[in-house]
Amino acid sequence: MTNFLTLGPNFSIYCSNHILLPSLQRWTRSTLNDDSNLTIESSKSSQSSLSTLRHLCGLTADLVVDNIQLLNYDSNGHDLSESTLLGINLMLKQSLLVFIECLNGEYHESLAKLSCACIR
């Protein structure tokens, strides 16, 4: 007999809080510390890295919004807005901190514009 492990919303929130968002924050900070990523004339690898970072920021914002929307209702359609899952507030707070940090003004302009859109 095979046992299947069903991963629920808590696992998604845990992975976002402890893997995805800290990694995204480290990456944005390393981009800030590396001045070559901020210049327009930077190499193709830096531009590719910036493009990948922008893509990850957009997907992260989409994941956070999807988690919040999906977790408002259970499988029977009952409203769960009063009973928040453990970690959802931390996920929202961490993602907002990353996007606000990107708006610092020291990052590349395209990353700052994207983070502003993600906040909205």
C-alpha positions in Angstrom: 0.0 0.0 0.0 1.4 3.4 -1.0 1.0 6.3 1.3 0.6 9.7 -0.3 1.6 12.9 1.5 -0.9 15.7 0.9 0.8 19.1 1.4 -1.6 21.8 2.5 -1.6 25.6 2.6 0.6 25.6 5.7 3.5 24.1 3.7 3.2 26.7 0.9 3.3 29.5 3.5 6.2 27.8 5.3 8.2 27.5 2.1 7.5 31.1 1.2 8.5 32.4 4.6 11.6 30.4 5.1 13.0 29.8 1.6 11.6 32.0 -1.1 11.4 35.4 0.6 14.7 35.3 2.5 16.4 34.2 -0.8 14.8 37.0 -2.7 15.8 39.5 0.0 19.5 38.3 -0.1 19.5 38.5 -3.9 18.2 42.1 -4.0 20.7 43.1 -1.3 23.6 41.5 -3.3 22.4 43.4 -6.4 22.5 46.6 -4.4 26.0 45.8 -3.1 27.3 45.0 -6.6 27.5 48.4 -8.3 28.0 46.8 -11.7 24.4 45.7 -11.7 23.2 49.2 -11.4 24.8 50.7 -14.5 23.1 50.8 -17.8 26.3 49.8 -19.6 26.7 46.6 -17.5 27.5 43.3 -19.0 24.9 40.9 -20.5 25.2 38.6 -17.5 24.3 41.4 -15.1 21.4 42.4 -17.3 20.3 38.7 -17.5 20.5 38.5 -13.7 18.5 41.7 -13.3 15.9 40.3 -15.7 15.7 37.1 -13.7 15.4 39.0 -10.5 12.5 41.0 -11.9 10.8 37.9 -13.0 11.2 36.3 -9.6 9.8 39.4 -7.9 6.7 39.3 -10.1 6.1 35.6 -9.6 6.6 36.0 -5.8 3.9 38.8 -5.7 1.6 36.5 -7.7 2.2 33.6 -5.3 1.5 35.7 -2.2 -1.7 37.1 -3.7 -2.8 33.6 -4.8 -2.1 32.2 -1.3 -4.1 34.9 0.4 -7.1 34.6 -2.1 -7.2 30.8 -2.0 -6.9 30.6 1.8 -9.9 32.9 2.4 -12.3 30.0 1.5 -12.0 26.3 2.4 -13.1 23.5 0.0 -16.7 23.8 1.1 -16.9 27.5 0.4 -16.9 28.7 4.0 -15.3 32.0 4.7 -12.0 31.6 6.7 -11.1 35.3 7.0 -11.5 35.3 10.7 -9.3 32.3 11.3 -5.9 33.1 9.7 -3.4 30.4 9.1 -0.1 30.6 11.0 2.5 32.5 9.0 0.3 34.3 6.5 0.8 37.6 8.2 4.6 37.0 8.2 4.5 36.1 4.5 2.7 39.3 3.6 5.0 41.4 5.9 8.2 39.9 4.4 7.0 40.4 0.8 6.1 44.0 1.5 9.5 44.6 3.1 11.3 43.2 0.1 9.3 45.3 -2.4 9.7 48.5 -0.3 13.4 47.8 -0.1 13.5 47.7 -3.9 11.8 51.1 -4.0 14.8 52.5 -2.1 16.0 54.4 -5.1 19.4 52.8 -5.2 18.2 49.8 -7.3 17.9 49.7 -11.0 14.9 51.8 -12.2 13.1 48.8 -13.8 13.3 46.8 -10.6 11.9 49.8 -8.6 9.0 50.2 -11.1 8.2 46.5 -10.9 8.2 46.5 -7.0 5.8 49.4 -7.0 3.5 47.5 -9.3 3.8 44.4 -7.0 2.8 46.5 -4.0 -0.3 47.7 -5.8 
